[in-house]
Amino acid sequence: MVQKSEKLGLVLDVETTGLGPDSDEVIELAMKLFSFHENTGEILDIKEEGSFLREPLSMSAKKIIIKHTKYMESHLMPSLGKALMKG
């Protein structure tokens, strides 16, 4: 239960394939409901959280994801792998 000096807040994170409302799609939503102290703004508790994934429907969105995934695999993952091996 929320105390009198506590308020509720919600953080919403939206992942999309781009910024074009006619050409891009929402592929993930993540939310956190939290309580915070009214006077200090201090976060007191995470009340509830959830994340929802969605496969893109359009071929253009799928191509963007494939392009970025291949870039990550070829450019970022080798560096990450080397860093992890060094420990």
N, C-alpha and C positions, 0 to 999 in steps of 0.2 A: 504494500500500500504506500502511496506517495504522501509524505508529510506536508504540512502547510507551507513550509519554506522551500519545498522542492517543486520543481516544474518538470515537465516532460519535453524532450526534444527528439527530433528524428533526423538522422543523416541518411540521405539517399544518394547512391552512386549509380550512374547510368553509363554503361559501356555501349558504344555504337560502332558501326563500320565506317562512320564518317559524319559530316555535319549537314549533309544535304537532306532536307525533309522528304524530298521526292525520290531520292536515289539510294539513301542509306537506311540502315535498320538498327533497332535496339537489339543487342544480343545478350545483355546481362543487366539485371537490376540487383543491387545489394542495399539492404536497409538495416539500420540499428536504431532501436528505440531506447532512449536513455533518460535517466533522471539527473537533474543538476540543481545545485543550490542557487536559489533566486538572486541572492546578493553578491555572491562571489563568482558565479559561473562554473564552479568546480563540478566536474562530472562525478556523480556519486555511485551510479550503478548502471549496468547494461541490462535493460529489462527484457528485451527480445531482439533477435537478429535473424536475418534470412537472406538467401541469395538464390536467384532464379536465372538459369541459363536458357537460351533459346537458339536453336540452329537458324542461321540466316536462310531465307527463302530464295532470294534472287541469286542468279549466277554471278552478277557483278560483285555482290557482297562476298560470296564464296571465293572469288578470285582474289579479292583484297586480303582475305584471311590467309589463303595459301601463299600469296606473295610475302606477307609479313612473317609467316611461319618459316618459310624457306630462308628468308633473310636471317631470322633468329638462329636457325640451325647452322647456317653456314658462317655467320659472323660472330654471334654472341655465344653460342653454346660451346665452341672449341675453347674460348677464353675461360668460360666458367668451368669447364671440365679440367683445364690445366690448373686453375686456382684451387679447385677442390682436391686435386691429386697432391698438390704441395702441402695442403692441410695447414 
